[in-house]
Amino acid sequence: MTNPVSTVLFDLDGTLIDSIDLILTSYRHTLIVHRGETPADDVWLAGLGTPLRSQFRAFTDDKVEIDAMIATYREHNLANHDAMVREYPGARDAVARLKARGCRLGIVTSKMRAGAFRGLERCGYDGLFEVVVGADDVNQPKPNAEPVLKALELLEGEAGSTVFVGDSPHDLVAGRGAGVRTAAALWGPFTRATLAPHAPDYWLMEPVEIDRIAP
């Protein structure tokens, strides 16, 4: 028998907040500045949901250059953040319904904590989440299970009654590795065909369905 859901963890970008255009414009800007060209967006999207350092390793092994690329990316991202980031319609209300039912809620993201809090505030999610686990809170970020396990520890949750909602393969792999159920958010940039091999327990077609995982 499946345990009732009492804890719900969420990825942030591509799941609760629509920041994909911001991410891609920051990526293009960075590669033009440092390499004078912009590879196809698919190159960047393949790593979406993992930390910037991991993604820029696809272009160089030089730590100094990677640090410079990260700095350029973050400067551009920060300057354009508030104008480009928005809530996925219906997501905030669905999350609020879960909280009203007594679910423990947390964020598990590959962003740094400061960036995660800024996105949550910009999109009106203030006060809905008890914990935020960012890339700077763990040694091994997604797709490793460590961030999900860290959030569970902070919430004193049990894996058997927890669902991790995310839009990327990295989210689903991390959730499965932590022993929690997973839910695939199909409104993000990844297709059902890309996510299907990771066998999520729930398929969510649109944000208003988020609260159906804990009726």
C-alpha positions, -999 to +999 in steps of 0.1 A: +000+000+000+013+034-009+018+059+019-002+091+017+018+121+005+028+144+034+059+161+020+063+176-014+096+189-028+099+211-059+125+220-084+124+257-091+133+268-127+110+252-153+088+238-126+075+267-104+089+297-121+092+303-159+128+315-162+137+296-193+140+326-216+161+344-190+184+313-187+188+310-225+195+347-231+221+346-203+237+316-218+238+331-253+253+364-239+280+345-220+291+324-249+292+354-272+313+373-247+337+344-240+337+324-272+324+348-299+296+324-309+265+308-295+261+270-298+226+257-302+202+261-273+199+223-271+234+222-258+225+243-228+191+228-223+206+193-220+223+204-187+194+225-174+188+216-138+225+211-130+249+238-116+265+264-139+300+250-132+289+216-145+273+232-176+302+254-186+326+224-184+310+214-217+329+243-232+362+244-213+383+226-186+400+258-176+389+267-141+397+304-145+377+306-177+348+287-161+348+312-132+348+341-156+319+326-176+299+320-144+305+357-134+294+369-168+263+347-168+252+358-133+257+395-140+235+393-171+210+370-153+207+393-123+203+425-144+174+410-163+159+387-137+129+407-124+118+417-159+118+382-174+109+358-146+073+349-140+052+323-122+037+295-143+000+303-142-018+283-115+014+270-099+013+293-068-023+286-060-018+248-064+012+250-040-008+270-016-036+244-016-010+217-007+002+238+022-034+244+034-038+206+035-009+203+059+018+192+035+054+200+043+069+219+014+105+224+002+126+236-027+155+216-042+173+236-069+206+238-086+206+276-082+225+292-054+202+300-024+202+337-030+190+333-066+164+309-055+150+332-029+149+361-054+129+340-078+105+328-052+099+364-040+095+377-075+068+352-083+049+355-050+059+322-033+069+339-001+060+319+030+050+287+012+082+267+016+098+257+049+132+248+034+152+258+004+182+236-006+204+252-032+236+242-050+257+259-023+241+237+004+254+204-008+286+188-020+270+168-048+241+186-066+214+171-088+213+146-104+229+132-072+203+124-045+221+145-019+200+177-023+167+157-020+180+138+010+191+171+026+156+186+022+141+155+037+164+157+067+156+194+073+118+187+070+121+155+090+102+138+062+100+102+052+110+091+017+079+068+014+055+097+019+074+123-002+071+134-039+097+154-058+082+175-086+105+185-114+107+192-151+141+177-160+157+142-161+181+154-134+152+160-110+137+126-117+171+108-112+178+127-080+143+119-066+146+082-075+180+080-060+167+094-027+139+068-027+110+093-030+082+093-056+087+116-086+063+138-106+072+151-141+062+187-148+054+187-186+051+225-189+089+229-187+114+227-216+118+189-215+095+166-236+075+136-223+098+114-245+128+128-227+114+122-193+096+088-199+128+067-195+130+079-159+095+064-151+080+092-130+052+081-106+030+111-117+026+130-150+015+166-145+002+182-177-002+217-163+006+236-131-030+235-117-026+197-114+002+200-088-020+196-058-035+164-072-005+144-060-018+149-024-056+151-026 
